[in-house]
Amino acid sequence: MRSSFPAALGAMLLVALASADRSHADGVLCPEQSEGVQAPVTHARFFAYRPGTFGVDLRWRDTEFLWDSLYAGGLTLDVQATIRRLAGSLVDSSGRNPLGVDVSDMHLLYDYFRRQGVAYSTDAQDSIAMRIGWYDRTRSSWNPDAPADAVYKPSDRSHLDVYLWSPARGNSTSPGLYPSEFLSPEEDMTSDRAFGDTRPANAIHSRGPAPSSPLDPTGTGWTRPNGEQNVRINHEFQHTLPPYQNFTMTTEMFSAGAEAVGGNADTTARYDFPYTFSLMGFRADGVLPMGGCRWVRQVSSAYQTRSAFAAYLAYHFRGADTSATIAAIEDDLLHRWATTQNRRFSDLRGMLNDAELAEGPTYFGGYGVTLDDTTRLGLLLHNWRVANYANAPHLDVGQYGYPPRTDFSPARQLGAWRSVDDCHEMNDVITIPPEVVLDASRLTRDTTLAGWREYGGKPLMSSCS
């Protein structure tokens, strides 16, 4: 039997402080996307391209790309070949996900997170296989599911439009966003609509490659599977799935889940990992771009935190069927939570009992007491916090780390425990944890850390102007 419940918490703290996973791997993808829909429409010229062949290729059926006219030379044949590589990483490349399921990212994510429509079809001639889009920025509060709305037809919502915008536009918009801020009159011409007759509810935008190196003929550069571009599109793709997703932390939680389920091998540094931030923190003032030093002491958007929690759920709780099949996702905890009507934490809490959670008796058992659902949720969150710091999956039943088979590490993928942004010491006090050495006697007694913590001369409660 495990140690008593309070003592177990003390053991967790000791594990966390004594064996921190703070290796200095490269960087973090911080997808600061989709915090709101307040940004105005930006009318700009993009070149539309459907990769592949109609009726033959899934990448033609499932995707359309819009290439920024600011890229020199326009939509050349070499650019088209590069876009085909990117589409292939989303629609054709199979088995690159941490779950080992031998399907493409788009197939896996659609079936994992959808709440409407039918299962993904691998028939390239099934022209309405997917149901995408629920918000039209040009029509404000447009509801695609309202019976009186005849503006959209099924084929308008059966594929994903991806605006690849050039960094030459500056940093005035978010790297990735749903709905897309950009609108080009060519958007739906490949869907048999006239020039300017756009239906943008199925459109996202994503920052494209550097203007100096836009091509990737081998598919090993910026278009590679599980790279930054692939992960960002996966994140935004989840946002497009109906019905309505209010722009709160929950929709970001499941887009972070799309990163975890699809796979994230990117280690591009952007912002510090604010380990003290609340998992529920959310910024909804509509100011873009996200982040910035002035927000570090407000419990606002912490994408890395949600990415870590979604990964923890996706990788630890595979259910009774852990086979590498699309059918096996049906009893995955994150999938079950994602497909509830309201996607609330109360829904997750209600799924943690032994009757519904295959891992329940092992994960929550052994304490000598019966844990109710609220206590289980609290323990789950606590174990996850410890796992972020220690990443020690070899201890106990593995709850203090991330499963090695997934090759996921908060330090490597999310940039945890070091300063990577340009705020310097200003926010390092919430980024780099204190180091405290505890001996075995502390396993059975409470430990209190007293006083104000400082890092680089900047105390936690100092002003941040």
N, C-alpha and C positions, 0 to 999 in steps of 0.2 A: 504494500500500500504506500502511496505517496505520503509525504509529510503533511501535517495538518495544514488547513487552508491558509491561515495567516502566516505560518512559517514558510509555506511554499512561496508566498509573495516575497518574503525576505530573501529566499534563495534566488528568486528571479532577479531581484535587484542586484545581488552579488554577482550573478552570471553576467548581467548587463554591464556592470562597472568593471569587471575583471577581464572580460574577453571581448572587447569592442572590435567590430569589423570596420576598421577605418583605413584600409589600404588605399594608397594614392593612385587609383586607376584614373583613367582620363575621363573627366567631365560628366555631364548630365544633359539629357533631353528634358527640357522644361516646357511642355507644350502649352503656352499661355493662351489657349483658345477658348472661344465660345462662352465668354462670361456675360454676354448679353446681346441684344439685337438692336441697340440704340444707334449704332453707327449708320450714317447715311449711305445711300447707294452711290457708288462711284462708277459713272459711265466711262468706259474705256474700250479701246479696240483690242480684242484678243482673237486669235485665229483658231477656229474650231477644228478638231481632228478626232475621228473615231478610229482607233487602232484595230487592225485585223480586217476580216471579211465578214460581211453580213451573212447570217445564217450558218456560218462555219465556226467562227471564233467566239468564245465566251467574252473575251476582252472587248470585242466590238459591241456585243449585246449589253454588257454591264457598265461600260465606262465611256465617257467623252471627255476629252481634255481641251482646254482653252489656253493657248500659248500667248503670252504677253507680247504685244507688238513692240515693246521697248527692247526686246532682244534683237540684236543686229542680224539682218538677213531674213527675218521672219520664219515661217514654217518650212524650212528646207527639208530635203529628203533625209539628211543626217539627223535633224531634229525629230522628224517622224520616226526614225529608227530608234532614237533614244526614248521617245514616248512609248513606243511599243515595249521596250524593256521595262519601263515603269509599270505599264498596264499588266505585263506578265508577272511582275512581282506581287501584284495584288490579286490577279484573277487566275493565272496559270500555274504559278509556282506552288507546289504542294508539299505538305509535311514539314514546313519550316517553323511551325509553332511549338511552344514548349510542351503542349499536351501530346505532341506526336501524331496528331490526327492527319491522315493523308488526304487533305483537301486544301484548297486555296484559302488565303486570308478572308477574302470576301465571302466565300461559301461558309466558312466557320463562323465568322462574326455575324453574318446575317442570321443564321440559325440559332446562334447563342444569345443574341440580344433582341431579336425582333419580337414584337407583341401583336403584330398584325400580319396578314398575308399567310401564304402557305410556305412549306419548306422549300429551300433553294433548289432549283432545277439545273441539272447539268446539260440540258438540251439547248444547244445554241440557237435553235429556231423557236424556242419558247420566248416570245417577244415581251411578255408581261410577267416574267418569273419573279421579279422583286417588286416591293412596294416601298418607295423611298420618298421622303419629303413631307413636311407638315407645316412649314412656315414660308410665306412668300413676302419678302421684304418690300416689294413694290406694291403689295396690296395690304400692307400693315397687318391687321389682325385676321387675315384670311385663314380659314379653317378648311383644309382639304377634305375633311370627312363630313362637312355639312351637306345634306341632301340638295340644298338649293344651289350649290356652287357647281356650275357646269364649265368652269374655266379650264380645268385640267381633264385630260383623258388618261387612261391607264398607261399608255406608252410614254407619256410625259414624265411619269414617276417610276419607270422600270429600270433606270440606269442612274449612275452617279456622274454629275458634271463636276469636273475639277479645274478650277482656274489656277494656273501656275503663274503667279505674278513675279515680276523681276525685282530683285533687291534694289535696282536703280530707282525705284519709286521711293526709297527711303524707308523709315520705320514708322510711318504714319498709321499703319494698320497692324493687326495681330498677324503673326506668322501663319496661323491657321484659324479658320472661322466658318461656322455654320450659323445662319445662311451666309453665303458669300457676299462680301461687300461690293464686289465687282459685278458689273453687268455689261455684257457685250451684245450688240444686235445679232451677232452670228451664232449665239449660244444654241439655239434649237433648230438650226437649219438642217442638221443631220437627222432630225426627228420629223422631217417633212413640214416644218413651219417656215413661214416667210421671214425674210430679213427683218429683224426688229420685233418679231412676234415671239417674245420670250416667255418661258414658264420656269422661273428660277428656283422653285421650291426644292428641287433636287440638287442644288449647286452648293459646293463648298469652295473655299479658296485656300491655297497653300503656297507658302513662299517657295519660289523656284530656285534653280542653281545660280551660282555667281555668273554675271554676264560674261566674264572672261573665260569661263569653262562650262558652257551649257550642255555639251555633248557627253554621252556615256555609252559608247557603242558596244562595250562588252557586258554592260549590266552589273559591273562590280563597283561602280562609283556611287553617285547620288541616287541612282534608281534601284540600288540593290535591295533584296529582301531583308526586312527587319532593320533597315537603315533609318535615318532620321525622317526622310521624306515618306517612306512607307509607313512608319509609325504614326506620323502626323495625319496622314490620310485615313488610316484606320481609326484614329481618335475621332476625327470629324465625321467619318462614315456612321459611327454609332449615333451621333447627334441627329442625323437625318432620318432615323427610323421612327415612324409614327407609332402610336398617337403622340399628342402634344407632350413635349418635355419642357416643363418650366425651367427657366434658367437659374437653377440653384445648384448647390453642391451635389445633389443626387445625380443630375444628368452628367456632371463632370466625373462623378465616381464611376459611372458605367463606361464613359469614354476612356477613363484611365484603365478600366477593365478590358476594353478593347485592345489597348496597348499590351496588357499582360497576356491576354489570350492569343493575340496574333503573334506576339514575340517582339522583344525590344533588345536589339544588340547594339544600339547606338549609345555613345558615351560623349556626346557633345555638351560641353560646359555652357551653362547659361546663368542660372541663379543659385544661390545658396539653398540648402535644404533646411527649412526652419523647423527643427525637431520639436520645438516647444509649442508649435501652432496646433490649434484644435482641428480635428478631422472634419468638424462641421463648419469650419470657417468658410465664409464666402463673401466675395466682393461683387456687389450688384449695382454699382453706380454708373456703369456703362462707359467709364473712361478707358480709352485705349491709348497706348499699349499697356499691358498688364505689368505688374511688378514695380520695381523702383525702390530706392532706399527709403523714401518717405512712408512706405507702407509697412516697414519691418516690425513695428510695434503695435500694429493693428491686426487682430486675428482675422485675416482676410483670406485670400486665395492661396492655398498651399498645394499646388499640383503634385509635388513630389510625395506629399503625405498621402494623398488619395491614390496615387500610382502604387505606392508601397502596400497600402491596405488591400486594394483590388488584387494585386499580385498574391498577397498572402492568402486571400480567400480562394482564388482560382487554383493555386498550386497545392494547397493543403487539403481542400475538401472536394475531392473528386467523386465522392459517393461510393456506392457498392460496386458499380461498374467502372473500373479504371482503364478499360481497354482503349486503345488508340483509334476509336471510331467516332463518327458523328453521332451515332445513337447513344454513346456513353455520356454525352454532355447533359442528358436529360435529368440526371440526378446530381449534377454538380451544384454546389451551394450557390455560387455566384450567378450561374445561369437561372436557377430557380428564383433568386432574389430579383434579378434583372427583368424577369418576365411577370412579376407581380404587377397589379394595376397601378399602385401608387409608389412603389419603390421606396418605401420608408424604412427607417431603422427598426421600427416596430415589426415590420414584416420579417426582417432578418432575425430579430430576437425570437420570433415565434417559430423559427425553423431550426433552433439549436437543441431541441429536445432529442432524446435517444430514439424516439419513434420515427423522427423525420431525418435525422442526420446519422448516416452510416458510421461516421467517425466519432459520434458522440460518446459512446461508452469508453473509448480509449482516450480521447482528448480531454473529456471533462470528468472522467472517472478516477478512482484511486485516492480521493481525498478523505474518505471516511464519512462524508456527508453527502446528502443529495442536494445538488445545485439547481435552483430554479432558473427560469429563462433569463431573468434580469441579471442574476449573478453570472450566468454563463456568458452573456454578452460582455459584461465587465471584465471577466477573465480573458475572453478572446481579445479584447482591445488591449489589455495589459500585456498579454503574451506577444501580441504583434509589436507593441512598443519595444519590448525587450528584444525581439527578433531583429528589429531595425538596428539596434545598437550592437548586439552581440553576434548575430547571424551564426548561431552555433547549433545547427540542426542535428548534431550527433548527441545532444543531451536529451535525456528523458525520452519522450515520444516524438521529438522533433519540433515541438512547438516554439522553441526559442530561436528559430532560424528559418530560412527558405530552403525547400528541397533542392539538393545539389543537382538533381537531374534537369532542373529548369535553367541552370546557369544564371540565376538571378542574384544580384547583390545590390543592396541599397548604396553601397560605396561606389560600385562600378557603374550601374545604370542611372542612378539618381544623384550622384555626387555628394553623398552624405558625409558629414563630419569634417569638412574642410571649407575654406573660403574660395569660391570660384568666381564671384561677381566683382563688380567695381565699387562696392560699398565699403570695402576694407573693414576696419574694426567696427564700423557703425552697426552692422547687424551680425557680426560674428558671435556676439554674446548669445544669440538664439540659434546659432549654427554649429558651433563647436562645443560639445558637452564638457562639463567638468570631469576631471579624472580624480577618483577617490579610491583609495586602497582599503579594503575591508578584510578582516580576518574571519576565521570560521565561527568565532563567538557571535558574530553579527547575524548568523542564520536564524537565531531564535529570539532576537530582540529588535525593537524598533531602532531605526537610525534617523537622526534629524540633522540636516545640513543647515546651519544657521548663518545669517549675515547676507550681505548683498554680493552677488557674484559680478566680477568684472572681467573683461577680456580686452586686452590692448588699451586699458585705461578707460573703457567705455562701460559703465554700469548698466544693468538691464533697464533701470527706470530713468535713465537720462533722456533728455529731449532729443528729438530727431528731426531737425528742420531741413 
